[in-house]
Amino acid sequence: MTTTATEVQARQHEQTRDLPVVHPATDIHELENQIVVVADLPGVRQDQVEITLENRVLTIRARSAMEEPPAHECVYREFGPAEFQRSFTLTEEINRDAITARMKNGVLRLVLPKAAEAQPRRIAVQAEG
């Protein structure tokens, strides 16, 4: 019997879970009025993603499910079912009520708008008299 990379990886992770827990590759970009978080969740559908915000901690959880083609015998596997989890502590500058999330082709994109108080302002200079 062939040992798959997923099985080896599972042995290296927490043994109390039925699947390995993976930290998804994540990029964070800061723009003038928002922060964008992009997380790679291969094999995950939109309905398999759970995003929570508790206190100031934003947590992304997802579970991928691999469907085996019928009548196929797997010889080698690097992709397999896994639990994804990643948490971030947000600053008070984020408008918690306006956070949005979109999923496309296994890539999650979160937009975290900055609160009005945290956004840069331009102050007009007026001429005197």
N, C-alpha and C positions, 0 to 999 in steps of 0.2 A: 504494500500500500504506500502511495506517495504522500509525503508530508508537504502540505502547502505552506506558502509564506504566511497566509492568514492564521493557520494553526500555530506556527512558530510565534507569530506576533501575539496571538491570544495568550500563550504561555508566559509572555513577558509582561502582560498587563494584569490588572487587578483580577484575582481569581474568584472574587465573590460575585462577579457579573457573568452573565451567559455569553456576552459578546465583548470584544476588546473595545475600550474607550479611546477614541482618537481625537486629538486636538486638530481641527481643520486648519489648513493653511489660510491665513487671514491677512489682508492688507487694510490699512486705515489711512484715509486721506483727510486732511483738514482744509476746508475751503473757508472763504470769508464768513459765510453765514450758516455753515453746516459741517458736520463730520460724516464721512461715508465709510462704512465698514463693508468689505467684500470678503465673503468666506466661501471656500471651495468645499462643496458637499457632494462628491461624486456618488451617483447611484441613488440619490435621495430625491423623492418627489415633494412637491409643495405641501401636500397633506401629511408628510412625515416630519415636518419641522415644527418645533415649539420654541417660541421666543418669550421670555418672561423678563419683567423688570420689577425687582423687589428691592425696596430701599433705593440704593443707587447702583445696584448690581444688575447688569444686563446679561442674561444667559441665553445662549443658543444651544438647543438640544435637537438632535435628529437621529433617526435610525434608518440605515439603508437595508434593503432586503434584496438579496440576489435571487432571481428566478432562474432555476436550472432548466435549460432546454430539455424537452422530453427525449429519452433514449440516448442521451449523451453521457459519456464518462469523462469526468474532469481529470486531465493528466497533470496539469499545473495551474495554480491559482494564486494571483496576488491581490485580486479584488474579492472581497467577500463581505458578508453582513458585518456591520459595525455600528457602534453608537458613537456619535459625534457630540462633543461638548466643549464649549468655550465660554468663559465669563470675562466680563470687563466691568470695572468700576467707573461710573460716569461722574463727571464734575457737575456742579450745580448750574453750569452754564447751558446745559442741554434742556430744551423744551420737551419734557417727557411726554406730553400729550400729543405731540405732532410727529413722533417717530413713525416711519413707514418701512415696510419690508417688501421686497419683490424677489421672486425666484425665477431663474431662467437657465435651462441647460445645466442644472446642478450647481449653479452659482447663486448664492444668496447675497443680496445687496440691501443693506440697511442705511437709511438716511436719518441722521440725528440732527435736526435743526437746532441751532443755537438760540437761546432765549434772547428776546429783544435787548435786554440789558447787557448781554455779552457780545452783541454784534457791534462792529465798528460803526462809528457815526461820523459824519462830516459836519463840521460846525462852520457855518457861514461867517465870514468876516465882513463887518459893515464899516463903511467909511464914517469918520466923524465930521461933523459939521460943516 
